[in-house]
């Protein structure tokens, strides 16, 4: 009885402090899109997150790590009602500085926008919606590190927009590809394609790549996305005038497909992602670059959570226990003659609590269990931190 009264008291306090109208929206906007939707001449946004990570359950005691993981500032400028510019400047681990986005958008009509510049590859959920208050768990899902390498951005040009009659949002860009070989091979079984991201830093292109995504939001409370990335990795051997036979050995053909969903209704929320990367010419690449890149890569997760404060009426604060089940394998299949390494595949279970004191500020805790295929023991880590956006 005392617990019931305490819970009802908390509900009353939050209801009075954070009243909001009811309603569900299954269209999602990241920080850049919010700046584009802003009609101010100059608009500013940002996000930040601070992390605490402590290995637990190991026979040898290990120190915890604390990190100002990232502090990000976004600036948008409106030249006129059709022409806008968005930039995103990221500071990681206090000392590293990156430009994460820098693109110009020109509105052709209500359904078509032309974009050019440094663009996020539209794959999955996290690569575009990676602000810390938009996902549960202190750290981002691992498939968004090893299979689709968040935060993944390249220089390109293309079109984006929303076609309301069909309840669809789309993106399609031609971009420079991964830097697969620049004197050494940048792809591996351990890191997948991640080390090949050029990030707009004096990048080069030996062949363009296509990145596309379509989101459908025509079903109440549900958003479904399909994405794809197709092309070839880049190689500096072409620029050096090396004969094509050698240059081709340093190039990997990439076909990456993804599917995702987000569902939210009356406090219950569920989401999931699936990625499959089909890579060809990996036998020649591995031989030439002395690597162990997989012929295919696979990753997926499913997550459920529930906002306990939804049982209170009209509250903006959220308290969300959640659990996520995740699997990834950067060497799902291997070219003939190359061996798979079980340490490059894992099952990950993450369970924790997200407390959003406002929609844009969240405190997070979780415990993450990682079991590698090469080791039957689960290695556990306690994570804590907070994140915000504005």
PLY file of the C-alpha trace (Angstrom):
ply
format ascii 1.0
element vertex 390
property float x
property float y
property float z
element edge 389
property int vertex1
property int vertex2
end_header
0.00 0.00 0.00
2.82 2.39 0.90
4.52 1.66 -2.44
1.27 2.37 -4.30
0.82 5.69 -2.51
4.45 6.63 -3.23
4.05 5.85 -6.92
0.80 7.84 -7.17
2.51 10.75 -5.42
5.33 10.71 -7.96
2.75 10.67 -10.75
1.00 13.69 -9.28
4.23 15.63 -8.91
5.32 14.94 -12.50
1.84 15.63 -13.84
1.80 19.07 -12.28
5.37 19.87 -13.32
5.49 18.52 -16.86
2.00 18.62 -18.37
1.79 18.02 -22.12
-0.91 17.23 -24.67
-1.42 13.60 -25.58
-0.55 12.27 -29.02
1.85 10.07 -30.95
3.98 11.02 -33.93
5.67 8.34 -36.01
7.76 10.76 -38.05
11.20 11.39 -36.56
13.54 14.36 -36.93
17.20 14.50 -35.97
19.05 17.66 -34.93
19.90 18.66 -38.50
16.30 18.28 -39.66
15.11 20.43 -36.75
17.41 23.22 -37.91
16.08 22.85 -41.45
12.53 23.11 -40.13
13.43 26.30 -38.24
12.55 29.49 -40.11
15.02 31.65 -38.18
17.86 33.25 -40.14
20.46 31.72 -37.81
19.65 28.65 -35.73
21.74 26.77 -33.17
21.47 23.28 -31.75
23.62 20.70 -30.08
23.93 17.54 -28.03
26.35 16.03 -25.53
26.94 12.87 -23.53
29.17 11.86 -20.61
29.86 8.16 -19.90
31.01 5.95 -17.04
32.01 2.35 -17.87
32.98 -0.26 -15.25
33.78 -3.90 -16.11
32.18 -6.21 -13.53
32.39 -9.87 -12.59
36.01 -10.31 -13.71
38.61 -12.13 -11.62
41.02 -9.24 -12.14
39.78 -5.85 -10.96
39.78 -3.20 -13.70
39.54 0.55 -13.38
36.41 2.32 -14.52
36.68 4.77 -17.40
35.02 8.18 -17.46
34.71 10.14 -20.67
33.17 13.29 -22.03
32.37 11.17 -25.05
31.15 13.97 -27.25
30.03 17.58 -27.26
28.42 18.67 -30.53
27.33 22.04 -31.85
25.08 22.54 -34.87
24.65 25.76 -36.79
22.06 26.42 -39.46
21.73 29.43 -41.72
18.80 30.36 -43.95
19.75 32.35 -47.05
16.12 32.46 -48.19
13.02 30.30 -47.85
14.46 27.74 -50.29
18.18 27.71 -49.48
19.61 26.55 -46.15
22.97 25.40 -44.80
23.56 23.00 -41.88
26.85 22.22 -40.15
27.68 19.92 -37.24
30.94 20.23 -35.31
31.81 17.41 -32.94
34.34 17.28 -30.10
35.08 13.69 -29.04
36.95 12.63 -25.91
37.69 16.32 -25.21
40.63 16.48 -27.66
39.37 15.25 -31.07
37.50 17.56 -33.45
35.42 16.43 -36.43
32.98 17.92 -38.91
30.09 15.50 -38.90
27.79 17.27 -41.37
28.17 20.29 -43.64
25.61 20.45 -46.44
23.57 22.89 -48.46
19.90 22.20 -49.10
17.84 23.79 -51.87
14.09 23.26 -51.83
12.83 22.49 -55.34
9.22 21.96 -54.21
7.34 20.63 -51.18
8.46 17.06 -51.89
11.96 17.42 -53.36
15.10 18.94 -51.86
18.53 19.03 -53.47
21.36 18.37 -51.01
25.13 18.61 -51.48
28.08 18.47 -49.12
29.14 16.25 -46.23
26.13 13.99 -45.68
25.25 11.18 -43.28
24.81 7.90 -45.13
21.10 7.09 -44.63
21.53 3.58 -43.21
19.41 2.23 -40.37
18.37 4.28 -37.34
21.41 5.30 -35.31
23.54 6.72 -38.12
21.02 9.54 -38.55
19.30 9.55 -35.15
22.29 9.30 -32.82
21.52 12.06 -30.32
21.82 10.46 -26.86
18.24 11.12 -25.74
16.87 9.30 -28.83
18.06 5.81 -27.89
18.17 3.63 -24.78
21.47 2.48 -23.33
24.56 4.50 -22.55
26.48 3.25 -25.60
25.11 2.94 -29.11
24.24 -0.59 -30.37
27.36 -2.48 -31.46
25.97 -3.39 -34.89
26.09 0.35 -35.57
29.82 0.22 -35.00
30.91 -2.98 -36.71
28.33 -3.63 -39.46
27.13 -0.13 -40.45
29.92 2.09 -39.11
28.22 4.94 -37.25
28.82 7.88 -37.48
29.29 7.37 -41.21
29.36 10.41 -43.46
30.86 11.17 -46.85
30.76 13.95 -49.43
27.98 13.65 -51.96
24.99 15.08 -53.76
21.42 13.92 -54.14
17.79 14.37 -53.21
15.68 14.09 -50.09
12.10 14.84 -49.20
8.74 13.73 -47.86
5.86 12.66 -50.08
2.86 13.03 -47.79
0.19 11.36 -50.01
2.18 8.12 -49.76
3.32 8.78 -46.16
6.93 8.31 -47.22
10.25 10.05 -46.63
13.16 9.32 -48.97
16.87 10.04 -49.49
19.13 9.18 -52.42
22.76 10.31 -52.70
25.82 9.69 -54.83
28.83 9.73 -52.49
32.51 8.92 -52.42
33.11 5.41 -51.10
35.14 3.84 -48.32
38.91 4.21 -48.49
39.70 0.52 -48.86
43.36 0.79 -49.75
45.83 3.70 -49.50
49.11 1.82 -49.21
47.67 -0.47 -46.54
44.34 -2.27 -46.33
41.77 -0.49 -44.15
39.21 -3.31 -44.00
39.51 -6.25 -41.61
37.59 -8.92 -39.83
38.01 -7.09 -36.51
36.73 -3.67 -37.63
34.77 -4.49 -40.78
34.50 -1.41 -43.01
34.80 1.12 -40.17
38.44 2.12 -40.71
37.61 3.03 -44.31
35.36 6.00 -43.49
36.83 9.10 -45.14
34.65 11.59 -43.19
35.16 14.38 -45.72
38.80 14.86 -44.66
40.73 15.32 -47.94
38.74 12.38 -49.28
39.20 10.98 -52.75
37.00 9.06 -55.16
37.88 6.41 -57.71
34.21 5.49 -58.28
30.91 6.90 -56.90
28.65 4.94 -54.55
24.87 5.07 -54.14
23.17 5.42 -50.73
19.35 5.31 -50.51
16.67 5.06 -47.84
12.88 5.07 -47.75
10.83 5.47 -44.56
7.11 4.63 -44.42
4.96 6.16 -41.68
1.46 5.38 -42.96
0.59 2.98 -40.12
-0.32 4.54 -36.78
2.53 4.52 -34.23
4.88 2.68 -36.63
7.83 3.83 -38.73
9.50 1.34 -41.09
12.70 1.98 -43.03
14.50 0.24 -45.88
18.01 1.31 -46.82
20.78 0.33 -49.20
24.36 1.20 -50.11
25.94 -0.03 -53.33
29.29 0.53 -55.02
33.01 -0.08 -54.73
35.63 0.82 -52.18
38.19 3.39 -53.27
41.87 2.72 -53.95
44.80 5.13 -54.31
46.47 2.68 -56.68
44.36 4.01 -59.56
45.60 7.53 -58.90
49.17 6.21 -58.81
48.81 4.80 -62.32
49.15 1.18 -61.22
47.93 -1.32 -63.79
44.26 -2.24 -63.43
44.90 -5.87 -62.46
46.78 -4.82 -59.31
44.42 -1.94 -58.60
41.38 -4.21 -58.83
42.89 -6.45 -56.15
42.71 -3.51 -53.75
39.00 -2.88 -54.36
36.00 -4.51 -52.68
32.50 -4.51 -54.17
29.95 -3.57 -51.50
26.21 -4.22 -51.36
24.76 -3.27 -47.97
21.05 -3.57 -47.20
19.19 -2.64 -44.04
15.72 -2.73 -42.53
14.50 -1.06 -39.37
11.33 -0.28 -37.46
10.25 1.93 -34.56
6.95 1.45 -32.75
5.54 3.43 -29.84
2.08 3.25 -28.27
0.81 4.18 -24.80
4.19 3.88 -23.11
5.25 0.66 -24.88
8.09 1.03 -27.36
9.88 -1.41 -29.62
12.53 -1.04 -32.27
14.83 -3.18 -34.33
17.47 -3.11 -37.03
18.83 -5.64 -39.50
21.93 -5.27 -41.69
23.43 -7.59 -44.29
26.61 -6.69 -46.15
27.55 -8.70 -49.22
31.19 -8.14 -50.22
32.86 -9.52 -53.32
36.48 -9.67 -54.46
37.44 -10.25 -50.83
39.71 -13.18 -51.71
41.90 -10.98 -53.92
41.68 -8.07 -51.46
42.70 -10.19 -48.47
45.62 -11.69 -50.38
46.86 -8.34 -51.65
46.26 -6.34 -48.45
47.14 -9.14 -46.01
43.71 -8.91 -44.40
40.89 -11.18 -43.23
37.79 -9.28 -44.38
34.62 -11.36 -44.42
32.73 -12.19 -47.59
29.53 -11.19 -45.83
28.64 -9.38 -42.60
25.46 -9.70 -40.56
23.97 -7.81 -37.65
20.60 -7.29 -36.01
18.93 -6.32 -32.75
15.48 -6.16 -31.19
14.62 -3.92 -28.25
11.57 -3.36 -26.08
10.89 -0.85 -23.33
8.05 0.66 -21.37
7.60 4.16 -19.98
6.39 3.54 -16.42
5.37 7.17 -16.04
2.84 6.62 -18.83
0.62 5.25 -16.07
0.56 8.80 -14.73
-1.60 11.29 -16.60
-0.11 14.09 -18.69
3.58 13.73 -17.80
6.48 14.78 -19.96
9.06 12.93 -17.88
9.73 9.28 -18.80
11.14 6.33 -16.86
11.94 3.51 -19.28
13.25 0.08 -18.30
14.40 -1.69 -21.46
16.14 -4.77 -22.78
17.97 -5.20 -26.11
19.12 -8.46 -27.72
21.79 -8.05 -30.36
23.97 -10.22 -32.61
26.69 -9.33 -35.08
29.31 -11.14 -37.16
31.82 -9.31 -39.37
32.89 -12.66 -40.83
29.49 -14.22 -41.41
30.97 -16.02 -44.41
34.56 -16.11 -45.69
36.12 -16.43 -49.14
37.55 -19.84 -49.92
40.95 -20.30 -48.28
40.37 -17.84 -45.42
39.38 -18.78 -41.88
36.69 -17.26 -39.69
37.69 -15.83 -36.28
35.06 -16.33 -33.59
36.20 -13.22 -31.71
34.65 -11.12 -34.50
31.13 -12.34 -33.72
29.14 -11.75 -30.57
25.80 -11.97 -28.83
25.04 -8.88 -26.75
22.32 -8.45 -24.13
21.82 -4.95 -22.72
19.31 -4.17 -19.99
18.90 -0.90 -18.17
16.94 2.19 -17.29
16.51 5.53 -19.04
15.14 8.48 -17.08
14.17 11.42 -19.27
13.63 14.29 -16.88
12.54 16.24 -19.95
12.24 14.92 -23.52
15.69 16.29 -24.33
17.65 15.36 -21.18
18.23 11.75 -20.10
20.07 9.94 -17.33
20.97 6.35 -18.26
22.22 3.17 -16.62
22.58 -0.33 -18.01
24.42 -3.60 -17.69
25.76 -5.09 -20.92
26.72 -8.74 -21.39
28.91 -9.59 -24.41
29.55 -13.21 -25.36
32.01 -13.77 -28.21
31.69 -16.89 -30.36
35.29 -17.70 -29.43
34.56 -17.56 -25.68
31.52 -19.04 -23.93
31.89 -16.65 -20.97
29.80 -13.49 -20.90
31.80 -10.35 -20.12
29.73 -7.78 -18.25
30.05 -4.00 -18.01
28.07 -1.52 -15.95
27.48 1.73 -17.84
26.11 5.03 -16.60
25.88 8.54 -17.90
23.69 11.32 -19.15
22.89 12.84 -22.52
21.11 15.93 -23.77
20.17 17.81 -26.91
18.81 21.27 -27.60
0 1
1 2
2 3
3 4
4 5
5 6
6 7
7 8
8 9
9 10
10 11
11 12
12 13
13 14
14 15
15 16
16 17
17 18
18 19
19 20
20 21
21 22
22 23
23 24
24 25
25 26
26 27
27 28
28 29
29 30
30 31
31 32
32 33
33 34
34 35
35 36
36 37
37 38
38 39
39 40
40 41
41 42
42 43
43 44
44 45
45 46
46 47
47 48
48 49
49 50
50 51
51 52
52 53
53 54
54 55
55 56
56 57
57 58
58 59
59 60
60 61
61 62
62 63
63 64
64 65
65 66
66 67
67 68
68 69
69 70
70 71
71 72
72 73
73 74
74 75
75 76
76 77
77 78
78 79
79 80
80 81
81 82
82 83
83 84
84 85
85 86
86 87
87 88
88 89
89 90
90 91
91 92
92 93
93 94
94 95
95 96
96 97
97 98
98 99
99 100
100 101
101 102
102 103
103 104
104 105
105 106
106 107
107 108
108 109
109 110
110 111
111 112
112 113
113 114
114 115
115 116
116 117
117 118
118 119
119 120
120 121
121 122
122 123
123 124
124 125
125 126
126 127
127 128
128 129
129 130
130 131
131 132
132 133
133 134
134 135
135 136
136 137
137 138
138 139
139 140
140 141
141 142
142 143
143 144
144 145
145 146
146 147
147 148
148 149
149 150
150 151
151 152
152 153
153 154
154 155
155 156
156 157
157 158
158 159
159 160
160 161
161 162
162 163
163 164
164 165
165 166
166 167
167 168
168 169
169 170
170 171
171 172
172 173
173 174
174 175
175 176
176 177
177 178
178 179
179 180
180 181
181 182
182 183
183 184
184 185
185 186
186 187
187 188
188 189
189 190
190 191
191 192
192 193
193 194
194 195
195 196
196 197
197 198
198 199
199 200
200 201
201 202
202 203
203 204
204 205
205 206
206 207
207 208
208 209
209 210
210 211
211 212
212 213
213 214
214 215
215 216
216 217
217 218
218 219
219 220
220 221
221 222
222 223
223 224
224 225
225 226
226 227
227 228
228 229
229 230
230 231
231 232
232 233
233 234
234 235
235 236
236 237
237 238
238 239
239 240
240 241
241 242
242 243
243 244
244 245
245 246
246 247
247 248
248 249
249 250
250 251
251 252
252 253
253 254
254 255
255 256
256 257
257 258
258 259
259 260
260 261
261 262
262 263
263 264
264 265
265 266
266 267
267 268
268 269
269 270
270 271
271 272
272 273
273 274
274 275
275 276
276 277
277 278
278 279
279 280
280 281
281 282
282 283
283 284
284 285
285 286
286 287
287 288
288 289
289 290
290 291
291 292
292 293
293 294
294 295
295 296
296 297
297 298
298 299
299 300
300 301
301 302
302 303
303 304
304 305
305 306
306 307
307 308
308 309
309 310
310 311
311 312
312 313
313 314
314 315
315 316
316 317
317 318
318 319
319 320
320 321
321 322
322 323
323 324
324 325
325 326
326 327
327 328
328 329
329 330
330 331
331 332
332 333
333 334
334 335
335 336
336 337
337 338
338 339
339 340
340 341
341 342
342 343
343 344
344 345
345 346
346 347
347 348
348 349
349 350
350 351
351 352
352 353
353 354
354 355
355 356
356 357
357 358
358 359
359 360
360 361
361 362
362 363
363 364
364 365
365 366
366 367
367 368
368 369
369 370
370 371
371 372
372 373
373 374
374 375
375 376
376 377
377 378
378 379
379 380
380 381
381 382
382 383
383 384
384 385
385 386
386 387
387 388
388 389
